[in-house]
């Protein structure tokens, strides 16, 4: 028996609506914060922080949902971590960022630079999506017990 396009799309619409409702329930329990674009640290102390701005004086705010490791490289004196981060913004939009953490050690001090940029690829793999859903479900279940 063949299915019509409508019959095939309707379950996908239901899944999308269910996921959206899960996200709304999840973010209702989280604090939204300004999302930093760049942070400079000297010996563990924050020297400077720059945030993403949506309008002058107003920062983009959201909640980090999940972070995935992409690559780690380096040595004892210098390393770099790249992560894929999934945020939900205050307006309900889900956004993917690339997050780079660079560490450099000099003879008597060390520096860390954290940099975040909007990813040109806003998609999630099936494995990342399932991991995100599992994490949100666990958070919702744990918070409903308390």
C-alpha distance (Angstrom), angle and dihedral (degrees) to the residues before:
residue distance angle dihedral
X1 . . .
X2 3.79 . .
X3 3.76 123.4 .
X4 3.73 123.7 -137.5
X5 3.78 119.3 -123.7
X6 3.81 89.2 -109.3
X7 3.82 91.2 54.2
X8 3.81 90.3 51.4
X9 3.82 95.8 45.3
X10 3.82 98.6 45.0
X11 3.86 94.9 72.3
X12 3.81 89.3 49.4
X13 3.80 90.4 52.1
X14 3.81 89.4 50.6
X15 3.83 91.4 50.5
X16 3.81 91.0 48.8
X17 3.82 91.6 49.8
X18 3.82 91.3 46.7
X19 3.83 91.1 50.3
X20 3.81 91.2 48.1
X21 3.83 90.3 51.7
X22 3.83 90.0 48.9
X23 3.81 90.0 52.4
X24 3.80 92.5 49.5
X25 3.80 90.9 50.4
X26 3.81 90.8 47.0
X27 3.80 97.4 48.5
X28 3.79 90.9 45.9
X29 3.82 85.7 69.9
X30 3.83 96.0 47.0
X31 3.79 133.4 76.7
X32 3.76 115.8 -118.9
X33 3.82 115.4 -135.3
X34 3.81 136.7 -178.5
X35 3.82 110.1 -87.8
X36 3.78 113.0 -125.9
X37 3.77 120.8 -135.8
X38 3.79 98.3 -169.1
X39 3.81 135.0 6.9
X40 3.79 126.4 -174.6
X41 3.79 119.1 -159.7
X42 3.80 129.0 -173.8
X43 3.80 114.9 -163.3
X44 3.79 90.8 -19.8
X45 3.81 95.0 -51.9
X46 3.81 118.1 114.4
X47 3.82 110.8 -116.7
X48 3.79 99.9 174.8
X49 3.80 139.4 -1.1
X50 3.80 127.3 -166.8
X51 3.79 121.2 -168.1
X52 3.78 132.0 -157.6
X53 3.80 108.8 -100.3
X54 3.79 125.4 -150.1
X55 3.80 94.7 -177.1
X56 3.77 130.3 -1.2
X57 3.77 107.6 -66.6
X58 3.82 94.0 4.5
X59 3.77 119.7 100.3
X60 3.78 128.2 -150.2
X61 3.80 105.5 -107.7
X62 3.75 130.4 -162.1
X63 3.76 148.9 128.3
X64 3.81 126.6 -96.2
X65 3.79 107.4 -122.6
X66 3.78 103.1 178.5
X67 3.79 141.8 -13.4
X68 3.82 125.4 -149.5
X69 3.83 125.5 -165.3
X70 3.80 113.4 -120.7
X71 3.81 104.3 170.4
X72 3.81 140.6 -18.1
X73 3.78 121.0 -165.6
X74 3.78 138.4 161.1
X75 3.75 146.2 69.7
X76 3.79 138.0 -87.8
X77 3.82 91.9 -78.2
X78 3.79 98.3 41.2
X79 3.80 135.7 18.3
X80 3.77 142.5 163.3
X81 3.81 129.7 -151.6
X82 3.79 122.0 -167.4
X83 3.78 118.8 -164.6
X84 3.79 135.8 177.7
X85 3.81 110.4 -131.9
X86 3.78 127.8 -164.1
X87 3.81 116.2 -153.5
X88 3.77 131.9 -179.2
X89 3.79 109.8 -146.2
X90 3.80 125.6 -144.6
X91 3.81 89.9 -102.7
X92 3.84 90.2 57.8
X93 3.80 95.8 -105.1
X94 3.79 116.0 139.4
X95 3.83 111.6 -138.6
X96 3.81 133.6 -172.7
X97 3.82 119.0 -142.6
X98 3.78 132.0 -175.2
X99 3.80 110.0 -133.8
X100 3.82 121.0 -160.3
X101 3.80 121.0 -167.7
X102 3.83 113.5 -169.7
X103 3.78 123.0 -174.8
X104 3.81 125.5 -171.2
X105 3.78 126.6 -179.7
X106 3.79 122.3 -159.4
X107 3.81 123.6 -170.7
X108 3.80 94.9 -82.3
X109 3.81 106.9 10.8
X110 3.79 142.8 32.2
X111 3.79 134.8 -141.2
X112 3.77 133.1 -158.2
X113 3.78 127.5 -164.9
X114 3.80 120.5 -168.4
X115 3.78 115.2 -166.4
X116 3.79 129.2 -179.3
X117 3.80 127.1 -171.7
X118 3.78 134.3 175.7
X119 3.79 107.0 -97.9
X120 3.79 115.7 -121.0
X121 3.83 85.7 -143.0
X122 3.81 107.6 64.4
X123 3.82 94.3 178.1
X124 3.78 130.5 105.0
X125 3.78 125.6 -144.1
X126 3.80 116.5 -118.7
X127 3.82 88.9 -107.3
X128 3.84 91.9 51.7
X129 3.80 91.5 47.0
X130 3.82 92.7 50.7
X131 3.81 90.2 46.8
X132 3.82 90.1 51.0
X133 3.81 92.6 49.7
X134 3.83 91.4 47.4
X135 3.82 91.1 50.3
X136 3.81 92.9 48.5
X137 3.82 92.0 46.9
X138 3.81 90.9 50.1
X139 3.83 91.6 48.6
X140 3.80 92.0 48.9
X141 3.84 91.8 46.7
X142 3.83 92.3 48.0
X143 3.78 93.6 47.5
X144 3.80 93.1 49.0
X145 3.82 90.0 55.9
X146 3.81 93.0 55.8
